[in-house]
Amino acid sequence: MKDLHGYQLTGCNAQALAALERGLQQFRCFRNDPLASADAALEASPELVMGHVLRAWLHLLSSEASAGPVARAALESARALPHNDREARHLQALELLVAGQLQLAGRSLEDLSIEYPHDVLALQAGQQIDFFTGDARMLRDRIARVYPAWSPEVPGYHALLGMYAFGLEETGDYRLAERLGREAVALEPHDAWAQHAVAHVLEMQGRREEGIVWMRGNRGWQEDNMLAVHNWWHLALYHLEQGDIATTLALFDEAIDGHRPELALELVDGSAMLWRLQLRGVDVQERWQGLAERWAALADDGCYAFNDLHATIAFACAGRDDLVERVRQAQARAQQRDDDNAQMTRAIGAPAIAAVLAFNAGQYDRCVELLRAIRNQAQRFGGSHAQRDLLDQTLLVAARRSGQASLASALETERQLLAAQRSVH
């Protein structure tokens, strides 16, 4: 039996196919519960290799240590079944990612996509890995390579446009990124990734009034969506940059943190927003406590340096030295491993945490020293340009508070000129 793109599915029947396709479409939009759909597909056919594959990807791409054992079990189940070449390539990429080899997993998916350009899951998983490693060029080029093989008649075309839009935005092609992102959302209003790609364009170009209209004008991304908190974060960021602190805090309290998130993907947004508010002198002290309590379950993860930084921000601001120490011990263990996160932690993650702790302790000179050493390589530990701006904003405030007026003025000039340059592209 074949999927909607004509690719052969090992161990499939009609009921399993319907559930699998439902899960894949849900994942393309980051909405509803694709994991439940994958489970339903496997209940209909335990021999469905791509059901196990989807289940493994959904867990591994959460960037949480607790997802590892579940993903490994799904991988082992799939590996024990007969599988074709495309499925084998997915298994190879999963094996590499389970082993912490993000770069090699991403490259394996590159090769899969070249041979099977309509495999949206491979493209999506690959782009998520590019995001984790901060590889802006591959965020774009992974999709560019297969773009000519697609057309509006191919199922999932909106997802291809949305992914390409995000890659184009991260490489500075704002005009084309915006056009393709808007086209994707017009085709599928629930495509949260495409919505998010345009949100990035509008943020990078300082078009915040337009950004507010864009985010509030489409409710599709707000409904039962795994990316909803991050998109609410983008909306709050527009208001913050406009100096509208009241609306920013309301969005934090209601949409970003109101449901008490426990997923790292959502907790990152909470830490990032409160830290930006605090840098502006806004008193958010009571909000740190609940956020830190929910981060606590992930304090020992040490599997993704980007998450570790945002967890530590919450712990430090909440005065939870015990949890800060747990993160630092987890990072020490992580640096002993032979995987990509060990390199990310050594190069960027650990120094960034040291800088945040120095800032929080009022050691602004030390914070400046640490951040100046890593800011030009910060993409190496993942995230987007908009997210990593947290480090630049911290450096600027630390320079001011340490009395380094000339450096602070230079950094401010740099930001102003970059914003002006982005606005014309």
C-alpha positions as CSV (number, residue, x, y, z in Angstrom):
1,M,0.0,0.0,0.0
2,K,1.2,3.5,-0.8
3,D,0.9,6.9,0.9
4,L,-0.5,10.0,-0.6
5,H,2.8,10.8,-2.2
6,G,3.1,7.4,-3.9
7,Y,5.7,6.0,-1.5
8,Q,5.4,2.3,-0.5
9,L,4.5,1.7,3.1
10,T,5.6,-1.6,4.7
11,G,3.0,-3.4,6.9
12,C,0.2,-1.0,6.0
13,N,-3.6,-1.5,5.7
14,A,-6.4,1.0,4.9
15,Q,-7.2,1.8,8.6
16,A,-3.5,2.3,9.5
17,L,-3.0,4.4,6.4
18,A,-5.8,6.8,7.3
19,A,-4.4,7.3,10.8
20,L,-0.8,7.7,9.6
21,E,-1.8,10.3,7.1
22,R,-3.8,12.1,9.7
23,G,-0.8,12.2,12.1
24,L,1.5,13.4,9.4
25,Q,-0.8,16.3,8.5
26,Q,-1.2,17.2,12.1
27,F,2.5,17.3,12.5
28,R,2.9,19.4,9.4
29,C,0.6,22.0,11.1
30,F,1.8,21.3,14.7
31,R,-1.8,20.9,15.7
32,N,-4.0,18.4,17.5
33,D,-2.3,15.2,18.6
34,P,-0.1,13.5,16.0
35,L,1.2,11.1,18.6
36,A,-2.3,9.8,19.2
37,S,-2.7,9.3,15.5
38,A,0.6,7.4,15.2
39,D,-0.5,5.2,18.1
40,A,-3.9,4.6,16.3
41,A,-2.0,3.7,13.1
42,L,0.1,1.2,15.0
43,E,-3.0,-0.3,16.8
44,A,-4.5,-0.9,13.3
45,S,-1.2,-2.4,12.1
46,P,1.7,-3.1,14.5
47,E,3.8,-3.9,11.5
48,L,3.5,-0.4,10.1
49,V,7.1,0.7,10.0
50,M,6.4,4.4,9.3
51,G,4.0,4.4,12.3
52,H,7.0,3.5,14.5
53,V,9.1,6.0,12.7
54,L,6.7,8.9,13.2
55,R,6.3,8.0,16.8
56,A,10.1,8.1,17.2
57,W,10.5,11.4,15.5
58,L,7.7,13.0,17.5
59,H,9.5,12.1,20.7
60,L,13.1,12.9,19.7
61,L,12.2,16.3,18.3
62,S,10.9,17.4,21.7
63,S,14.5,17.9,22.7
64,E,13.8,16.4,26.2
65,A,15.8,13.6,27.7
66,S,12.7,11.7,28.9
67,A,11.7,11.2,25.3
68,G,14.8,9.2,24.5
69,P,13.7,5.8,25.9
70,V,10.3,5.9,24.1
71,A,12.0,6.9,20.8
72,R,14.5,4.1,21.2
73,A,11.8,1.6,21.8
74,A,9.9,2.7,18.7
75,L,13.2,2.6,16.7
76,E,13.9,-1.0,17.9
77,S,10.3,-2.1,17.0
78,A,10.7,-0.6,13.5
79,R,14.2,-2.1,13.0
80,A,12.9,-5.6,13.7
81,L,10.4,-5.3,10.9
82,P,10.9,-5.7,7.2
83,H,11.5,-2.3,5.6
84,N,12.2,-0.7,2.3
85,D,14.9,1.8,1.3
86,R,13.1,5.0,2.3
87,E,12.1,3.5,5.6
88,A,15.7,2.3,6.2
89,R,17.0,5.8,5.6
90,H,14.6,7.1,8.3
91,L,15.8,4.4,10.7
92,Q,19.4,5.4,10.0
93,A,18.7,9.0,10.7
94,L,16.9,8.1,13.9
95,E,19.7,5.9,15.1
96,L,22.1,8.8,14.7
97,L,19.9,11.3,16.5
98,V,19.3,8.8,19.4
99,A,23.1,8.7,19.6
100,G,23.3,12.5,19.9
101,Q,24.8,12.9,16.4
102,L,22.6,15.8,15.3
103,Q,24.8,16.9,12.4
104,L,25.0,13.4,10.9
105,A,21.3,12.7,11.4
106,G,20.6,15.9,9.5
107,R,22.9,14.9,6.7
108,S,21.3,11.4,6.5
109,L,18.0,13.1,6.0
110,E,19.5,15.4,3.3
111,D,20.3,12.3,1.3
112,L,16.8,10.8,2.0
113,S,15.2,14.0,0.7
114,I,17.3,14.0,-2.5
115,E,16.0,10.5,-3.3
116,Y,12.5,11.0,-2.0
117,P,11.7,14.7,-2.4
118,H,8.0,14.4,-1.4
119,D,8.7,12.8,2.0
120,V,7.5,15.7,4.1
121,L,8.3,14.0,7.3
122,A,12.0,13.8,6.3
123,L,12.0,17.4,5.3
124,Q,10.3,18.5,8.5
125,A,12.5,16.4,10.8
126,G,15.6,17.6,9.0
127,Q,14.7,21.2,9.3
128,Q,14.0,20.8,13.0
129,I,17.5,19.4,13.4
130,D,18.9,22.3,11.4
131,F,17.1,24.6,13.9
132,F,18.6,22.7,16.9
133,T,22.0,23.1,15.4
134,G,21.5,26.7,14.3
135,D,22.4,25.9,10.7
136,A,20.6,28.7,8.9
137,R,21.9,27.7,5.5
138,M,20.5,24.2,5.7
139,L,17.2,25.5,7.1
140,R,16.9,27.1,3.6
141,D,18.8,24.8,1.3
142,R,17.4,21.5,2.5
143,I,14.0,22.8,1.2
144,A,15.5,24.5,-1.8
145,R,16.9,21.3,-3.2
146,V,13.5,19.7,-3.5
147,Y,11.4,22.8,-4.3
148,P,11.3,22.2,-8.1
149,A,9.8,18.8,-7.5
150,W,6.7,20.3,-5.8
151,S,3.6,22.0,-7.0
152,P,0.3,23.1,-5.5
153,E,-1.2,19.7,-6.6
154,V,1.2,17.8,-4.3
155,P,-0.3,17.0,-0.8
156,G,1.3,19.1,1.9
157,Y,2.5,21.9,-0.5
158,H,1.6,24.5,2.2
159,A,4.1,22.8,4.5
160,L,6.9,23.0,1.9
161,L,6.2,26.7,1.4
162,G,6.2,27.3,5.2
163,M,9.4,25.5,5.7
164,Y,11.1,27.3,2.8
165,A,9.8,30.6,4.1
166,F,11.5,30.0,7.5
167,G,14.8,29.0,5.9
168,L,14.7,32.1,3.7
169,E,13.9,34.3,6.7
170,E,16.8,32.9,8.7
171,T,19.2,33.6,5.8
172,G,17.9,37.2,5.3
173,D,15.7,36.9,2.2
174,Y,12.8,38.6,3.9
175,R,10.8,39.5,0.9
176,L,10.5,36.0,-0.6
177,A,10.1,34.5,2.9
178,E,7.1,36.7,3.6
179,R,5.5,36.0,0.2
180,L,5.8,32.2,0.5
181,G,4.8,32.2,4.2
182,R,1.6,34.2,3.5
183,E,0.8,31.9,0.6
184,A,1.2,28.8,2.8
185,V,-1.2,30.2,5.4
186,A,-3.7,31.1,2.7
187,L,-3.6,27.5,1.6
188,E,-3.8,26.1,5.1
189,P,-4.7,28.6,7.9
190,H,-3.8,26.0,10.6
191,D,-0.1,25.9,9.4
192,A,1.5,27.2,12.5
193,W,5.0,26.9,11.1
194,A,4.2,29.1,8.1
195,Q,2.5,31.6,10.4
196,H,5.6,31.6,12.5
197,A,7.9,32.1,9.5
198,V,6.1,35.4,8.6
199,A,6.1,36.4,12.3
200,H,9.9,36.1,12.2
201,V,10.1,38.3,9.1
202,L,8.0,41.0,10.6
203,E,10.0,40.9,13.8
204,M,13.4,41.0,12.1
205,Q,12.3,44.0,10.0
206,G,10.8,45.8,13.0
207,R,7.3,45.8,11.4
208,R,5.6,45.3,14.7
209,E,2.2,46.9,14.0
210,E,1.9,44.6,11.0
211,G,3.1,41.7,13.1
212,I,0.3,42.3,15.6
213,V,-2.3,42.4,12.8
214,W,-0.8,39.3,11.3
215,M,-0.9,37.3,14.5
216,R,-4.3,38.5,15.6
217,G,-5.9,38.2,12.2
218,N,-5.6,34.4,11.9
219,R,-7.0,32.2,14.6
220,G,-5.9,29.0,12.9
221,W,-2.6,28.8,14.8
222,Q,-4.3,29.4,18.2
223,E,-6.4,26.3,18.2
224,D,-5.0,23.1,19.8
225,N,-1.6,23.8,18.5
226,M,1.8,22.6,19.7
227,L,3.4,25.8,18.4
228,A,0.8,28.2,19.9
229,V,2.8,29.3,22.9
230,H,5.8,30.2,20.7
231,N,3.5,32.1,18.3
232,W,2.0,33.9,21.3
233,W,5.5,34.7,22.4
234,H,6.1,36.4,19.0
235,L,2.9,38.5,19.5
236,A,4.1,39.4,23.0
237,L,7.5,40.4,21.6
238,Y,5.9,42.9,19.2
239,H,4.1,44.5,22.1
240,L,7.3,44.5,24.3
241,E,9.3,46.2,21.6
242,Q,6.6,48.9,21.3
243,G,7.0,49.4,25.1
244,D,3.5,48.1,25.8
245,I,4.4,46.3,29.0
246,A,0.8,45.8,30.2
247,T,-0.2,43.9,27.1
248,T,3.1,41.9,27.2
249,L,2.5,40.8,30.8
250,A,-1.1,40.0,30.0
251,L,-0.1,37.7,27.1
252,F,2.5,36.1,29.3
253,D,0.0,35.4,32.2
254,E,-2.7,34.2,29.9
255,A,-1.4,32.7,26.7
256,I,2.3,31.9,27.3
257,D,2.2,30.7,30.9
258,G,-1.4,30.6,31.9
259,H,-1.9,26.9,31.2
260,R,1.3,26.1,33.3
261,P,3.3,24.5,30.5
262,E,5.7,21.7,31.2
263,L,7.2,21.1,27.8
264,A,10.7,22.5,27.2
265,L,9.6,24.1,23.9
266,E,7.1,26.2,25.8
267,L,9.1,26.8,29.0
268,V,11.9,28.3,26.8
269,D,9.5,31.0,25.7
270,G,8.5,31.8,29.3
271,S,12.1,32.2,30.4
272,A,13.0,34.3,27.3
273,M,10.1,36.7,27.8
274,L,10.5,37.2,31.5
275,W,14.3,37.8,31.1
276,R,13.6,40.4,28.3
277,L,11.1,42.1,30.6
278,Q,13.5,42.1,33.5
279,L,16.3,43.6,31.3
280,R,13.9,46.5,30.8
281,G,13.5,47.0,34.5
282,V,10.1,45.4,34.8
283,D,9.4,43.6,38.1
284,V,8.5,40.0,37.2
285,Q,9.9,38.4,40.3
286,E,6.8,36.5,41.4
287,R,6.4,35.0,38.0
288,W,9.8,33.3,38.1
289,Q,8.8,31.0,40.9
290,G,6.2,29.0,39.1
291,L,8.2,28.8,35.9
292,A,11.2,27.5,37.8
293,E,9.1,24.8,39.5
294,R,8.0,23.5,36.1
295,W,11.6,23.7,34.7
296,A,12.8,21.6,37.7
297,A,11.7,18.3,36.1
298,L,14.2,19.0,33.3
299,A,17.1,20.3,35.4
300,D,19.0,17.1,35.0
301,D,18.5,16.6,31.3
302,G,21.7,18.0,29.9
303,C,20.7,16.9,26.4
304,Y,20.3,20.3,24.7
305,A,22.4,23.3,25.7
306,F,19.8,25.8,24.4
307,N,17.3,24.4,26.9
308,D,19.8,24.3,29.7
309,L,20.4,28.1,29.3
310,H,16.7,29.0,29.5
311,A,16.2,26.6,32.5
312,T,19.1,28.3,34.3
313,I,17.7,31.7,33.7
314,A,14.5,30.7,35.5
315,F,16.3,29.0,38.3
316,A,18.7,31.9,38.9
317,C,16.0,34.5,38.8
318,A,13.9,32.5,41.2
319,G,16.8,32.1,43.6
320,R,16.9,28.4,43.2
321,D,20.6,27.8,43.5
322,D,20.0,24.1,44.1
323,L,18.5,23.8,40.6
324,V,21.2,25.9,39.1
325,E,23.7,23.4,40.5
326,R,21.8,20.5,39.0
327,V,21.9,22.0,35.6
328,R,25.7,22.7,35.9
329,Q,26.3,19.1,36.9
330,A,24.2,17.9,34.0
331,Q,26.2,20.0,31.7
332,A,29.4,18.6,33.2
333,R,28.2,15.1,32.4
334,A,27.1,16.2,29.0
335,Q,30.5,17.5,28.1
336,Q,32.0,14.1,28.8
337,R,30.0,12.5,26.0
338,D,31.0,12.2,22.4
339,D,28.1,13.9,20.8
340,D,27.1,17.2,19.2
341,N,25.5,18.6,22.4
342,A,28.8,18.1,24.2
343,Q,30.4,20.5,21.7
344,M,27.5,22.9,21.8
345,T,27.7,23.0,25.6
346,R,31.4,23.5,25.7
347,A,31.5,26.2,23.0
348,I,28.3,28.2,23.9
349,G,26.0,26.6,26.5
350,A,28.3,26.6,29.5
351,P,29.8,30.1,28.9
352,A,26.3,31.5,28.3
353,I,25.1,30.1,31.6
354,A,28.1,31.5,33.3
355,A,27.3,34.9,31.8
356,V,23.7,34.9,32.9
357,L,24.8,33.9,36.4
358,A,27.3,36.7,36.5
359,F,24.7,39.2,35.4
360,N,22.2,37.9,38.0
361,A,24.9,38.4,40.7
362,G,25.7,41.9,39.5
363,Q,29.0,41.0,38.1
364,Y,28.4,42.9,34.9
365,D,32.0,43.2,33.8
366,R,32.3,39.4,33.9
367,C,29.1,39.0,32.0
368,V,30.4,41.3,29.3
369,E,33.6,39.4,29.0
370,L,31.9,36.0,28.7
371,L,29.3,37.2,26.1
372,R,31.7,39.0,23.9
373,A,33.7,35.8,23.6
374,I,30.7,33.8,22.3
375,R,28.2,36.1,20.7
376,N,29.5,35.7,17.2
377,Q,29.3,31.9,17.4
378,A,26.0,31.7,19.4
379,Q,24.2,30.1,16.4
380,R,26.1,26.9,17.2
381,F,23.8,26.0,20.1
382,G,20.6,26.4,18.1
383,G,17.6,28.6,18.1
384,S,16.6,31.4,15.7
385,H,18.1,34.9,15.3
386,A,15.1,36.3,17.2
387,Q,15.7,33.9,20.1
388,R,19.4,34.4,20.3
389,D,19.0,38.1,20.5
390,L,18.5,37.5,24.2
391,L,22.3,37.2,24.4
392,D,22.9,40.5,22.6
393,Q,20.3,42.3,24.7
394,T,21.9,40.9,27.8
395,L,25.4,42.1,26.6
396,L,24.1,45.6,25.9
397,V,22.5,46.0,29.4
398,A,25.5,44.5,31.1
399,A,27.8,46.9,29.3
400,R,25.7,49.8,30.4
401,R,25.5,48.6,34.0
402,S,29.3,47.9,34.2
403,G,30.0,51.5,33.2
404,Q,31.4,50.6,29.7
405,A,29.6,53.5,28.1
406,S,31.6,53.4,24.9
407,L,31.0,49.7,24.3
408,A,27.3,50.1,25.1
409,S,27.1,53.0,22.6
410,A,28.8,50.9,20.0
411,L,26.5,48.0,20.5
412,E,23.5,50.3,20.3
413,T,24.7,51.8,17.0
414,E,25.3,48.3,15.7
415,R,21.7,47.3,16.5
416,Q,20.3,50.4,14.9
417,L,22.1,50.1,11.7
418,L,21.3,46.4,11.4
419,A,17.6,47.1,12.0
420,A,17.7,49.8,9.3
421,Q,19.4,47.4,6.9
422,R,16.9,44.7,7.5
423,S,14.0,47.0,7.0
424,V,14.8,47.6,3.3
425,H,15.2,44.0,2.3
